């Protein structure tokens, strides 16, 4: 039993770490915490059978933490995602305007006016008084967030759809916009620059 647990524990821990780090939605993340729980239980078995009380105590505590993660992601967060998706689906088959969730904006592919993919959205900034989108943030290039370039794109320069966002400019015009600086995003997107580029 101890030998089996000794093999399962590190494999489960590594697999769960990849699943939760990927942030691929509530179900994947929640399943990652289930596997984390399996790993911490196996580490506890190893600690108990080998007399390593520090390993046993640490993973006993981590088991409780992982169970909270299971409840949060497979319980509450999964219910939120399912509710939002059900509203999206229902709106596509009804006379009401088609919906998509606000959290769903992040990760949507962004296309230029010719349909060429430029990158993806990473955030949307809303006005507090109206709830309307002020601008979206487009991420271009890089791998896994490293060496990517961010641009603020004003609301009037984009057209939303259920599975992508289309800009009124093309890739060459977009490069004329200044990139965003970490920890110094603007209070409003460079409106005149985008409108001028789009109308050029």
Secondary structure, DSSP 8 states (H G I E B T S, - for coil): -HHHHHHHHHHHHHHHHHHHHHT--HHHHHHHHHHHHHHHHHHHHHHHHHT-HHHHHHHHHHHHHHHHHHIIIIIIIHHHHHHHHHHHHHHTTSSS-----GGGGTT-EEE-TTS-EEEEEEEEEE-TTT--EEEEEEEESSBTTBT-EEEEEEGGGEEE-SSEEEESS-HHHHTTS----TT---SS--HHHHHHHHH-
